[in-house]
C-alpha cells in the first residue's frame, strides 16, 4: 500500500528528551512509564512502552527518543499515554528505541 506525501505530513514525529522514567508494574506486560520533554511548543508528555529488555528507568533519563506527538491520548491500564514512542524490534522481538545519533533540540520535527 502506498500513501500520499500529504498523508505522511499528517503524522507529527518529534524528538524529545526523557526527563523522568519509572517502572510500570501494573501494566499487563513489563513496561516503563516516561515523561518526555518535547520543548516549549509541545511541553512534557507521558508515554508507556514495553522496553524493559534493553532499558532501565535510570538509563532512560537524559536519552533522546523519537515519538508521534499528535495521536489522541490512550489509556493503558491506569496510565494515560499521550505520545507513541517509536522503536524497532531486535532479532528476538524486543523493542529498540529510535533516537538521533547526535544531540538535537527538543521538539525537532522529523522530515
HUCOR-V894573 format. One record per pair of residues at least 12 apart in sequence whose C-alpha atoms are under 7 Angstrom apart, sorted by the first residue. I is the first residue (numbers start at 1). GAP is how many residues later the second one is. D is the distance in Angstrom with one decimal. If there is no record, write none. Layout:
I_GAP_D, I_GAP_D
This chain:
11_57_6.8, 11_59_6.8, 12_56_5.6, 12_57_5.8, 12_58_5.7, 13_53_6.8, 13_54_5.5, 13_55_4.4, 13_56_6.2, 13_96_5.7, 13_97_5.5, 14_52_5.7, 14_53_5.6, 14_54_6.4, 14_55_6.8, 14_93_5.4, 14_94_5.4, 14_95_4.4, 14_96_5.8, 15_23_6.4, 15_49_6.5, 15_50_5.6, 15_51_4.6, 15_52_6.4, 15_91_5.7, 15_92_5.3, 15_93_5.5, 15_94_6.7, 16_20_5.7, 16_21_5.1, 16_22_4.4, 16_48_5.4, 16_49_5.5, 16_50_6.5, 16_90_4.9, 16_91_5.9, 17_19_5.3, 17_20_5.2, 17_21_6.8, 17_45_5.8, 17_46_5.5, 17_47_4.3, 17_48_6.2, 17_89_6.6, 18_16_6.5, 18_17_5.8, 18_18_4.3, 18_19_6.3, 18_42_6.3, 18_43_5.0, 18_44_5.3, 18_45_5.6, 18_46_6.3, 19_16_5.7, 19_17_5.6, 19_18_6.5, 19_42_5.3, 19_43_6.1, 20_14_5.6, 20_15_5.1, 20_41_5.7, 21_12_5.5, 21_13_4.3, 21_14_6.4, 21_36_4.7, 21_37_6.9, 21_39_6.7, 21_40_6.4, 22_12_6.6, 22_35_5.1, 23_34_6.5, 27_50_6.2, 29_21_6.8, 30_20_5.9, 30_22_6.4, 31_17_6.5, 31_18_5.3, 31_19_4.2, 31_20_6.1, 31_21_6.0, 32_16_5.6, 32_17_5.6, 32_18_6.5, 32_19_6.7, 32_20_6.8, 32_25_6.7, 33_14_5.8, 33_15_4.4, 33_16_6.7, 34_12_5.6, 34_13_5.3, 34_14_6.1, 35_12_6.5, 37_69_6.8, 38_68_4.9, 38_69_4.3, 39_67_4.8, 39_68_5.0, 45_37_5.9, 45_38_6.7, 46_35_5.4, 46_36_5.3, 46_37_6.5, 47_34_4.4, 47_35_5.8, 47_36_5.6, 47_37_6.6, 47_38_7.0, 48_33_6.0, 51_44_5.6, 53_41_6.3, 54_42_7.0, 64_35_5.8, 64_36_7.0, 65_32_6.8, 65_33_6.0, 65_34_4.6, 66_19_6.0, 66_20_5.8, 66_32_5.7, 66_33_5.6, 67_16_6.3, 67_17_5.2, 67_18_4.1, 67_19_5.3, 68_15_5.7, 68_16_5.1, 68_17_6.5, 69_14_4.9, 69_15_6.8, 71_12_6.7, 86_12_5.8
